[in-house]
Amino acid sequence: MMGPERTDALPAAPSPAGLRLHGLSVDGVNQCVHCGLCLSACPTFSLLGTEMDSPRGRIVLIKSLAEGRIDLTDSAVEHLSLCLDCRACETVCPAGVPYGRLIEAARAEIERQRPGGPVRRSVRWLNFGLLLTSPRALALVAAALRLYQVTRLQRLVRASGLLRILPGTLAAWEALLPPLPPAADRAPLPEQIPAAGARRARVALLTGCVQQAVFGAHNRATASVLAKNGYEVVIPRGQGCCGALHAHGGDRARAGA
């Protein structure tokens, strides 16, 4: 005869309704059915092969954090921070889990609880508070980095071992620098590009901040394809930061500014 079922093994979970992190709803965690269809779409799971570096594993972490079952440990922060927020998992998810909103809420909670030391806070201010909010500053940095790459300076710096004495984050970023395009590709597009032939419609093109500085040729190609397909393309002047990168990085205050 079986004895009575134990009820003291785990703390009682709070109601699944109203789960929040940093004031943001993470109720979407309850939509996950743990089917695993997201695994093959996730680049970090494909590379690392660990459950906690998959969307399914991160959803478990986010739910556990929101329910107060676990603390925001170094391990939890690492798994949540490694997510690229590419949202490829959303495309294949049959349950429609809003994973992008979940990971952004988790990142905001990380910044609330663990903002890091002076170096990390300074780097985040430089990126989120200065560069991404100022197209002029971003253009100047892009021009300087282009010069750094096309001269022999980058090769010299890497060969000298200078990067080894820099903080780990800065050295890692230098290694990940994409090739910066020439000035012609970074230059602003004209305010208006007429349709080739009869005009079918009029569209506006968001050129973005980093997109224009690093992948300006993509913007030009997009405008060209639209024009050749009969669309008049308008590029509004005074475009500012949309806040997406701030939201992805957990900086909710600047994302909504």
C-alpha positions as a printed Julia matrix, in Angstrom:
257×3 Matrix{Float64}:
  0.0    0.0     0.0
  1.42   3.38   -1.01
  1.85   6.04    1.61
  0.51   9.56    1.34
  2.09  11.71   -1.36
  4.68  14.13   -0.04
  3.95  17.79   -0.6
  7.02  19.33    1.03
  9.62  18.36   -1.59
  9.35  21.63   -3.5
  8.01  25.04   -2.55
  4.52  25.66   -3.78
  4.57  27.45   -7.12
  2.71  30.71   -7.34
 -0.23  31.06   -9.65
  0.89  30.92  -13.29
 -1.08  34.08  -13.99
  0.73  37.38  -13.75
  4.34  36.2   -13.94
  6.62  39.22  -14.29
 10.3   40.14  -14.45
 11.37  43.77  -14.11
  7.69  44.69  -14.28
  7.32  43.01  -17.68
  4.92  40.14  -18.27
  6.47  36.74  -18.91
  3.16  34.85  -18.93
  4.17  33.57  -22.36
  6.35  30.94  -20.67
  3.16  28.98  -20.0
  2.51  28.6   -23.74
  5.62  26.43  -24.18
  4.74  22.74  -24.55
  8.4   21.59  -24.5
  8.06  19.88  -27.87
 11.64  20.69  -28.85
 10.94  21.92  -32.37
 12.87  25.08  -31.52
 16.11  23.21  -30.84
 17.24  22.78  -34.44
 16.47  26.44  -35.19
 18.56  27.79  -32.31
 22.16  28.73  -33.24
 23.47  28.56  -29.68
 21.98  25.11  -29.07
 23.35  23.91  -32.41
 26.82  25.1   -31.39
 26.86  24.21  -27.69
 24.39  21.33  -27.5
 23.29  22.15  -23.94
 19.63  22.28  -22.95
 19.97  25.53  -21.01
 21.39  27.18  -24.14
 18.23  26.37  -26.1
 14.98  28.37  -26.19
 13.24  25.61  -24.26
 15.89  25.62  -21.56
 15.91  29.4   -21.29
 12.12  29.44  -20.96
 12.48  27.09  -17.99
 15.03  29.48  -16.48
 12.81  32.53  -17.05
  9.78  30.82  -15.55
 11.78  29.65  -12.54
 13.13  33.16  -11.98
  9.66  34.71  -12.22
  8.25  32.16   -9.79
 11.1   32.75   -7.35
 12.3   29.15   -7.54
 15.89  30.07   -8.46
 18.22  33.01   -7.97
 19.92  34.92  -10.76
 23.21  33.04  -10.49
 26.29  33.41  -12.69
 25.22  30.29  -14.58
 21.7   31.6   -15.22
 23.05  34.95  -16.39
 25.45  33.24  -18.79
 22.77  31.06  -20.37
 20.39  34.02  -20.8
 23.13  36.33  -22.08
 24.35  33.89  -24.74
 21.0   34.08  -26.54
 21.34  36.03  -29.81
 17.7   37.14  -29.65
 17.45  36.18  -33.33
 13.95  34.76  -32.67
 14.42  31.95  -35.19
 12.69  29.77  -32.6
  9.5   31.83  -32.91
  9.24  30.93  -36.59
  9.08  27.19  -35.89
  7.16  27.28  -32.59
  3.7   25.65  -33.0
  2.5   27.16  -29.72
  3.35  30.75  -30.65
  5.57  31.42  -27.63
  6.57  35.13  -27.67
 10.19  34.27  -26.96
 11.57  37.68  -27.94
  9.54  39.43  -25.25
 10.53  36.79  -22.69
 14.27  37.1   -23.23
 14.08  40.9   -23.2
 12.3   40.81  -19.84
 14.97  38.46  -18.51
 17.75  40.74  -19.75
 16.1   43.71  -18.06
 15.97  41.75  -14.81
 19.67  40.93  -15.16
 20.47  44.63  -15.47
 18.34  45.42  -12.45
 19.9   42.81  -10.21
 23.41  42.61  -11.6
 24.47  45.81  -13.4
 28.15  44.87  -13.15
 31.24  46.84  -12.23
 32.45  50.28  -13.38
 34.02  49.02  -16.61
 30.9   47.19  -17.75
 28.62  50.08  -16.82
 30.9   52.53  -18.66
 30.94  50.39  -21.8
 27.16  50.07  -21.74
 26.78  53.83  -21.32
 29.15  54.43  -24.23
 27.16  52.08  -26.47
 23.57  52.61  -25.35
 23.78  56.15  -24.0
 26.03  57.78  -26.58
 26.75  55.91  -29.82
 23.37  54.35  -30.62
 21.48  57.53  -29.78
 23.67  59.79  -31.94
 23.91  59.06  -35.68
 26.75  61.59  -35.93
 28.8   59.87  -33.21
 28.13  56.46  -34.74
 29.23  57.69  -38.17
 32.48  59.07  -36.72
 33.23  55.8   -34.94
 32.46  53.82  -38.12
 34.86  56.04  -40.1
 37.59  55.6   -37.47
 37.13  51.82  -37.4
 37.23  51.68  -41.19
 40.58  53.52  -41.08
 41.78  51.14  -38.36
 40.97  48.17  -40.59
 42.15  49.33  -44.01
 45.52  50.54  -42.7
 47.93  48.05  -41.15
 47.02  49.26  -37.68
 44.58  46.43  -36.9
 47.09  43.79  -37.97
 49.81  45.51  -35.93
 47.64  45.74  -32.81
 46.68  42.07  -33.01
 50.27  40.94  -33.59
 51.65  43.08  -30.76
 49.64  41.36  -28.03
 48.17  44.7   -26.94
 44.67  43.2   -26.9
 45.69  40.84  -24.12
 45.98  43.7   -21.63
 42.55  45.15  -22.47
 39.44  44.17  -20.47
 38.06  40.89  -21.76
 34.89  42.43  -23.19
 36.77  45.0   -25.29
 39.21  42.41  -26.62
 36.34  40.09  -27.56
 34.52  42.91  -29.34
 37.62  43.79  -31.34
 37.87  40.2   -32.51
 34.23  40.29  -33.67
 34.46  43.57  -35.59
 32.85  43.14  -39.02
 34.6   44.7   -42.01
 33.45  48.31  -42.13
 32.25  49.45  -45.58
 33.75  52.37  -47.5
 32.39  55.86  -47.05
 30.25  55.61  -50.2
 28.21  52.79  -48.67
 27.86  54.57  -45.32
 26.69  57.83  -46.89
 23.0   58.72  -46.37
 20.58  57.77  -49.12
 18.74  60.55  -50.95
 15.47  61.61  -49.39
 13.5   60.33  -52.37
 14.19  57.63  -54.95
 11.67  57.59  -57.81
 10.08  54.41  -59.04
 11.42  52.92  -62.24
  8.51  53.21  -64.65
  4.92  53.49  -63.46
  4.64  54.07  -59.72
  2.76  51.27  -57.94
  3.01  52.7   -54.44
  5.04  54.92  -52.13
  7.0   53.38  -49.24
  9.25  54.67  -46.47
 12.56  52.97  -45.69
 13.92  52.73  -42.16
 17.68  52.86  -42.62
 18.51  52.1   -38.99
 21.52  53.18  -36.97
 24.01  50.29  -37.02
 22.49  49.07  -40.3
 23.45  52.27  -42.12
 26.92  52.42  -40.55
 27.88  48.78  -41.03
 25.56  47.4   -43.71
 24.8   50.49  -45.76
 25.07  48.52  -48.99
 22.08  46.46  -47.87
 19.99  49.62  -47.52
 21.02  50.73  -51.0
 20.19  47.32  -52.44
 16.79  47.36  -50.71
 15.97  50.8   -52.09
 17.13  49.75  -55.56
 14.99  46.59  -55.62
 11.94  48.53  -54.43
 12.42  51.23  -57.07
 12.88  48.7   -59.86
  9.65  47.03  -58.81
  7.68  50.24  -59.15
  7.89  51.69  -55.64
  8.78  55.27  -54.88
 11.12  55.12  -51.88
 11.15  57.86  -49.27
 13.96  57.99  -46.7
 12.77  60.27  -43.87
 15.41  62.63  -42.54
 16.1   62.83  -38.84
 15.67  59.13  -38.22
 16.77  58.27  -34.71
 17.39  55.17  -32.69
 14.36  52.86  -32.57
 15.47  51.41  -29.22
 15.56  47.79  -30.38
 19.18  47.17  -29.4
 18.56  48.77  -26.0
 15.59  46.47  -25.43
 17.57  43.42  -26.54
 20.31  44.39  -24.1
 18.0   44.91  -21.13
 18.17  48.73  -21.07
 14.43  49.33  -20.83
 14.75  52.97  -19.76
 16.63  54.05  -22.89
 14.61  51.71  -25.12
 11.45  53.62  -24.26
 13.02  57.08  -24.27
